[in-house]
């Protein structure tokens, strides 16, 4: 894990096309702003893990019909 120190208004560049800026710092919270291409998915980790779990459950209950699995995934993402 890379650990960096940044002050309010300072930015980190990832892979040349993703910028993470420290927008605000309050007592025990830091607000970050992300500027990335539209094809880059940015999710909070707890949401990402929840989607993975729902996809696993959907694949188990979907059986062997790939179309049914795709529809279940779409429905779970619409509810976010």
C-alpha positions as a Markdown table, in Angstrom:
| # | Residue | x | y | z |
|---|---|---|---|---|
| 1 | Unk | 0.0 | 0.0 | 0.0 |
| 2 | Unk | 1.3 | 3.4 | -1.0 |
| 3 | Unk | 0.6 | 6.1 | 1.7 |
| 4 | Unk | 0.8 | 9.8 | 0.7 |
| 5 | Unk | 0.2 | 13.0 | 2.5 |
| 6 | Unk | -1.8 | 15.7 | 0.8 |
| 7 | Unk | -3.2 | 19.0 | 1.9 |
| 8 | Unk | -6.6 | 20.5 | 0.9 |
| 9 | Unk | -6.6 | 21.4 | -2.8 |
| 10 | Unk | -3.7 | 19.0 | -3.6 |
| 11 | Unk | -4.1 | 16.3 | -6.2 |
| 12 | Unk | -2.8 | 12.8 | -6.9 |
| 13 | Unk | -2.6 | 11.5 | -10.5 |
| 14 | Unk | -3.2 | 7.7 | -11.1 |
| 15 | Unk | -2.1 | 6.1 | -14.4 |
| 16 | Unk | -2.0 | 9.5 | -16.2 |
| 17 | Unk | -5.8 | 9.9 | -16.5 |
| 18 | Unk | -7.3 | 9.7 | -13.0 |
| 19 | Unk | -7.1 | 12.6 | -10.6 |
| 20 | Unk | -7.9 | 12.4 | -6.9 |
| 21 | Unk | -8.1 | 15.8 | -5.2 |
| 22 | Unk | -8.5 | 16.5 | -1.5 |
| 23 | Unk | -11.5 | 18.8 | -1.6 |
| 24 | Unk | -12.1 | 19.3 | 2.2 |
| 25 | Unk | -10.8 | 18.2 | 5.5 |
| 26 | Unk | -13.0 | 18.2 | 8.6 |
| 27 | Unk | -12.4 | 16.8 | 12.0 |
| 28 | Unk | -12.3 | 13.1 | 11.2 |
| 29 | Unk | -13.4 | 13.1 | 7.5 |
| 30 | Unk | -11.7 | 13.8 | 4.3 |
| 31 | Unk | -13.7 | 14.7 | 1.1 |
| 32 | Unk | -12.1 | 13.5 | -2.1 |
| 33 | Unk | -13.0 | 14.5 | -5.6 |
| 34 | Unk | -12.4 | 12.1 | -8.5 |
| 35 | Unk | -11.9 | 13.0 | -12.1 |
| 36 | Unk | -11.7 | 10.0 | -14.4 |
| 37 | Unk | -12.8 | 8.9 | -17.8 |
| 38 | Unk | -16.4 | 7.7 | -18.0 |
| 39 | Unk | -15.3 | 4.1 | -18.6 |
| 40 | Unk | -13.6 | 3.9 | -15.2 |
| 41 | Unk | -15.8 | 2.7 | -12.5 |
| 42 | Unk | -15.4 | 4.3 | -9.1 |
| 43 | Unk | -17.2 | 2.7 | -6.2 |
| 44 | Unk | -16.9 | 2.8 | -2.4 |
| 45 | Unk | -15.5 | -0.5 | -1.3 |
| 46 | Unk | -18.5 | -1.6 | 0.7 |
| 47 | Unk | -20.7 | -1.1 | -2.4 |
| 48 | Unk | -18.3 | -2.9 | -4.6 |
| 49 | Unk | -18.2 | -5.9 | -2.2 |
| 50 | Unk | -22.0 | -5.9 | -2.0 |
| 51 | Unk | -22.3 | -6.0 | -5.8 |
| 52 | Unk | -19.8 | -8.9 | -5.9 |
| 53 | Unk | -21.9 | -10.8 | -3.4 |
| 54 | Unk | -25.2 | -10.2 | -5.2 |
| 55 | Unk | -23.6 | -11.3 | -8.4 |
| 56 | Unk | -22.4 | -14.5 | -6.8 |
| 57 | Unk | -25.9 | -15.2 | -5.4 |
| 58 | Unk | -27.5 | -14.4 | -8.7 |
| 59 | Unk | -25.2 | -16.8 | -10.6 |
| 60 | Unk | -26.1 | -19.6 | -8.2 |
| 61 | Unk | -29.8 | -19.0 | -8.5 |
| 62 | Unk | -29.8 | -18.3 | -12.2 |
| 63 | Unk | -28.9 | -21.8 | -13.2 |
| 64 | Unk | -27.6 | -22.4 | -16.7 |
| 65 | Unk | -29.4 | -19.5 | -18.5 |
| 66 | Unk | -26.9 | -16.7 | -19.1 |
| 67 | Unk | -29.7 | -14.3 | -20.2 |
| 68 | Unk | -31.4 | -14.7 | -16.8 |
| 69 | Unk | -28.1 | -14.0 | -15.0 |
| 70 | Unk | -27.6 | -10.8 | -17.1 |
| 71 | Unk | -31.1 | -9.6 | -16.2 |
| 72 | Unk | -30.6 | -10.3 | -12.5 |
| 73 | Unk | -27.4 | -8.3 | -12.5 |
| 74 | Unk | -29.0 | -5.4 | -14.4 |
| 75 | Unk | -31.9 | -5.3 | -11.9 |
| 76 | Unk | -29.5 | -5.3 | -8.9 |
| 77 | Unk | -27.5 | -2.4 | -10.3 |
| 78 | Unk | -30.7 | -0.4 | -11.0 |
| 79 | Unk | -31.6 | -0.7 | -7.3 |
| 80 | Unk | -28.4 | 1.0 | -6.2 |
